[in-house]
């Protein structure tokens, strides 16, 4: 649940950054559309993963989050060029919100993965494996591994 909330906050923060950056994206419709699609895809994948936590749904979520990160990096490059000689306080504030949400995602993902690893370890231990199989707990918990493991740490460098 903590990871779901953190990812929802990340998606909202990404939308707010996109909204604040509209002025700088007038000549970059592809970038704007790609980021909007990536955000929508990540929200859809999160909804699927929240309904059914499985290897497949978590793989889709990881892929969608990685695509969102790639789109945010493209926005980073674009904003670096656009904001070379001026500051935009609104964009900077929203980027700080994105940075905070990405750090929350990082911590929540680590906590989830530690819990899943403990569950998997207990599931395969001798007495627990028998009890677990009798109660229908046969599958190991899937770990969340974004394709880019540094996905949650890119926004703090956007305005450097």
C-alpha positions as CSV (number, residue, x, y, z in Angstrom):
1,X,0.0,0.0,0.0
2,X,2.9,2.4,0.8
3,X,4.4,1.7,-2.6
4,X,1.1,2.3,-4.3
5,X,0.7,5.6,-2.6
6,X,4.3,6.7,-3.3
7,X,3.8,5.8,-7.0
8,X,0.5,7.6,-7.2
9,X,2.3,10.7,-5.8
10,X,5.1,10.3,-8.3
11,X,2.6,10.2,-11.2
12,X,0.8,13.3,-9.9
13,X,4.1,15.1,-9.5
14,X,5.2,14.2,-13.0
15,X,1.9,15.6,-14.3
16,X,2.4,18.8,-12.3
17,X,5.9,19.2,-13.8
18,X,4.5,18.7,-17.2
19,X,1.9,21.3,-16.6
20,X,4.4,23.8,-15.2
21,X,6.7,23.2,-18.2
22,X,4.0,23.8,-20.9
23,X,5.6,27.2,-21.8
24,X,8.9,25.5,-22.6
25,X,7.3,22.7,-24.6
26,X,5.7,24.7,-27.3
27,X,8.1,23.4,-29.9
28,X,8.3,19.9,-28.4
29,X,4.9,18.4,-28.9
30,X,6.4,14.9,-29.2
31,X,8.1,15.2,-25.8
32,X,4.9,16.5,-24.2
33,X,2.8,13.7,-25.7
34,X,5.3,11.0,-24.8
35,X,5.5,12.1,-21.2
36,X,1.7,12.3,-20.9
37,X,1.4,8.8,-22.4
38,X,4.1,7.4,-20.1
39,X,2.4,8.8,-17.1
40,X,-1.0,7.3,-18.2
41,X,0.7,4.0,-18.9
42,X,2.3,4.0,-15.4
43,X,-1.0,4.8,-13.8
44,X,-2.7,1.9,-15.7
45,X,0.0,-0.5,-14.8
46,X,-0.2,0.5,-11.1
47,X,-3.9,-0.1,-11.2
48,X,-3.4,-3.6,-12.6
49,X,-0.6,-4.4,-10.0
50,X,-2.8,-3.2,-7.2
51,X,-5.6,-5.5,-8.2
52,X,-3.5,-8.5,-8.6
53,X,0.1,-8.7,-7.4
54,X,1.7,-11.1,-9.8
55,X,5.0,-11.5,-11.7
56,X,3.3,-10.3,-14.8
57,X,1.6,-7.2,-13.3
58,X,4.8,-6.2,-11.5
59,X,6.8,-6.6,-14.7
60,X,4.4,-4.4,-16.5
61,X,4.6,-1.8,-13.7
62,X,8.4,-1.9,-13.7
63,X,8.4,-1.4,-17.5
64,X,5.9,1.5,-17.3
65,X,7.8,3.2,-14.5
66,X,11.1,2.9,-16.4
67,X,9.4,4.4,-19.5
68,X,8.1,7.3,-17.3
69,X,11.7,7.8,-16.1
70,X,13.0,7.9,-19.6
71,X,10.4,10.5,-20.5
72,X,11.3,12.6,-17.5
73,X,15.0,12.4,-18.5
74,X,14.1,13.7,-22.0
75,X,12.2,16.5,-20.3
76,X,15.3,17.1,-18.2
77,X,17.5,17.6,-21.2
78,X,14.9,19.9,-22.9
79,X,14.5,22.0,-19.8
80,X,18.3,22.4,-19.3
81,X,18.4,23.9,-22.8
82,X,15.4,26.1,-22.3
83,X,16.2,27.4,-18.8
84,X,19.9,28.1,-19.4
85,X,19.7,31.9,-18.8
86,X,16.6,32.2,-16.6
87,X,14.9,30.6,-13.6
88,X,11.3,29.5,-13.3
89,X,10.3,29.2,-9.7
90,X,7.1,27.3,-10.4
91,X,9.0,24.6,-12.4
92,X,11.7,24.4,-9.7
93,X,9.1,23.9,-7.0
94,X,7.3,21.2,-8.9
95,X,10.6,19.5,-9.6
96,X,11.3,19.5,-5.9
97,X,7.9,17.8,-5.3
98,X,8.8,15.2,-7.9
99,X,12.2,14.6,-6.3
100,X,10.5,14.0,-2.9
101,X,7.9,11.6,-4.4
102,X,10.7,9.7,-6.2
103,X,12.6,9.3,-2.9
104,X,9.4,8.0,-1.3
105,X,9.1,5.5,-4.1
106,X,12.6,4.4,-3.6
107,X,12.1,3.8,0.1
108,X,8.7,2.1,-0.3
109,X,10.1,-0.2,-3.1
110,X,13.0,-1.2,-0.9
111,X,10.6,-1.9,2.0
112,X,8.3,-4.0,-0.2
113,X,11.2,-6.0,-1.6
114,X,12.6,-6.7,1.8
115,X,9.2,-7.9,3.0
116,X,8.8,-10.1,-0.1
117,X,12.3,-11.6,0.4
118,X,11.4,-12.4,4.0
119,X,8.1,-14.0,2.9
120,X,9.8,-16.0,0.2
121,X,12.5,-17.2,2.7
122,X,9.9,-18.3,5.2
123,X,7.8,-19.9,2.4
124,X,10.6,-22.2,1.5
125,X,11.7,-23.2,5.1
126,X,10.9,-26.7,6.1
127,X,8.0,-26.5,8.5
128,X,6.5,-23.4,6.9
129,X,6.6,-24.8,3.4
130,X,4.3,-27.7,4.4
131,X,1.8,-25.4,6.2
132,X,1.9,-22.8,3.4
133,X,1.2,-25.4,0.7
134,X,-1.8,-26.7,2.7
135,X,-3.2,-23.2,3.0
136,X,-2.7,-22.5,-0.7
137,X,0.4,-20.2,-0.4
138,X,2.5,-21.9,-3.1
139,X,3.8,-19.0,-5.1
140,X,6.7,-16.8,-4.1
141,X,6.2,-13.0,-3.8
142,X,7.5,-11.2,-6.8
143,X,10.1,-8.5,-6.4
144,X,9.8,-5.1,-7.9
145,X,12.9,-4.3,-10.0
146,X,12.6,-1.3,-12.2
147,X,14.6,-1.6,-15.5
148,X,16.5,1.4,-14.4
149,X,17.3,0.9,-10.7
150,X,18.2,4.6,-10.3
151,X,14.8,5.6,-11.6
152,X,13.8,7.3,-8.4
153,X,16.9,9.6,-8.2
154,X,16.9,11.6,-11.4
155,X,14.7,14.6,-10.8
156,X,17.0,16.4,-8.2
157,X,19.5,17.1,-11.1
158,X,16.9,18.6,-13.4
159,X,17.6,22.2,-12.5
160,X,21.4,21.9,-12.0
